[in-house]
Amino acid sequence: MQRFKACLAFAAVAAVVTFSGLAHADETGRWVTASGNLEVEIAPCGGALCGTVVKVLANRSMMASTGQPMQPADDKPALGMQVLTDLQPVAGGKWQGRIYNRENGQTYDCLLSLAGPDQLTVHAYQGTPATGRTQVWQRAAGAVQ
């Protein structure tokens, strides 16, 4: 029985160590989108990282410079929506996955990387990363790394 408990404890520690290698604490946490509309929590989900809307802060269009209200492409509520999916670590400290744009209803490939301890670069693209659009998200006030 002691041997079984020791093996079980070792397996639990090994799982934590393995998983912590996947999910860098720096990328996880709460982030405010570049538009200031949403607070997104990036956290482990399955064998990847995902980003879920945990707070709606505003409803400004990302495309109009006049600050007009955003018109979502579908009627799904933003709160609880998973906007980042299947983020996997890739070379250079980046994460590659998918991002959903509520304004046009499209899902894009994306690359995430830290630009600093409180800044996350989010690059959405179709086809090749050489194209697309880059935003910088800010760590939410009071969020713990």
N, C-alpha and C positions, 0 to 999 in steps of 0.2 A: 504494500500500500504506500509506503514511504517513497519507493522508487517511482510509482505511478504519479504521486504528487509532485516529485521533483521533475519528472518528464513534462508534466502538464505546465508547471511553472516555467520551465525552459522554453516550451513551445509558445507560451504567451509572450514572454520577453522577445523571442525571435520574431514573432508576428509584429509586435510594436516596432522593433528596430527596422524590420523590412518595410513596414508601411511608412514610418517616418522618413525613410529615404525617398519615398514617392512624393509625399505631401510636405513640401517645404513650408514651415510655419510662416515665412515672410509673405507668400502669395495668398495664404488663407486669411480669412478675416472679412471685415466689412469695408466696402469701397463705395464711394459716391461716383456715379457716372459723370462724364465730362459735361453733359448738359445740365447736371444738377437735379435731374428728374427722379432718379432712383438710388436707393441704397441696396447694394447687392452683396450677399454673403457668399464668399468662396470657401468651400469646405469639401472634404472627401466625400465621394459618393461611389460606391463600388470600388473599382480599382483605379479610379480617376479623380479629378476635381470637377466640381460643378459650381455654378453661380446662380443663386436663387434670390429673387427680389424679396427683401424683408421689410422695406419701408418705401412708400411713395412720397417723395418730397415736393414735386411740382409736376406740371403737365405742359412743359414748353416744347415746341417743335425743335428738333435738332437741325432741321433743314432751313428754316426761315430765320433770318437774322433779326427779325422784328419781335421775336419772343412770342409769337402767336401760339395758341393752344395746339398741342399735338393731337392729331387724329389717328388713332391706332388703326391698323389694317384689319383687325378682327375685334370682336367684343369680349375677348378673354380678359379678366381682371389682371392687372399687373402684379398685385400682391400675391406672392407665392409662385409666380411664374419662374421657370428655370430658363434663364437667358444665356448661360454659358454651360456647355455640355462637353463631356468626353475629353477633358483637358489632360493631356499626357505629357510627361517631361520629354524634351528634345534637347539637342546640343545647345551649348551656350547659355544655359540657365533659363531657357524659354519653355513655355508650355504651349502645346498646339491642340486645338479643339475646334468647337463650333460656337458661334454667337448668333442669337436671334435678334432681329431689328423689328420692334413692334410697329414702327411707323410704316414700313412697307411689307411686313409679313414675310420677309426673306430671312433665310439662315445662311450664314457665311462661314468660311474657314476663318480661324483667327489664331494669332500668336500673342501670348502674354509674356511680359518680362518686367522685372522691377526696374524702375528708373531711379529709385531711391527708396528709403525705408517707408515712406508714406506716399509714393507715387507708383502707379501701375500703368505701363504702356500696353494699350489694347490695339492691335492692328488687325482689322477685318479686311478680307480680300476674297476674290473669286479667281480660281485658277492658280495664279502664282503670287507669292508674297511680295513680289516686286511692285505689284499694283495694290490698290485698295486705299483705305483710310485709317489713319492712326489717331487715337485719342489718348489722353492721360487721365486716369481716374485717381482720385485722392482718397487716402485712407479716411474712413469716417471718424469724426471727432469722438474721442473717448474709446475708440476701438482698440482692443488689446492685440498685439502681434502674437 
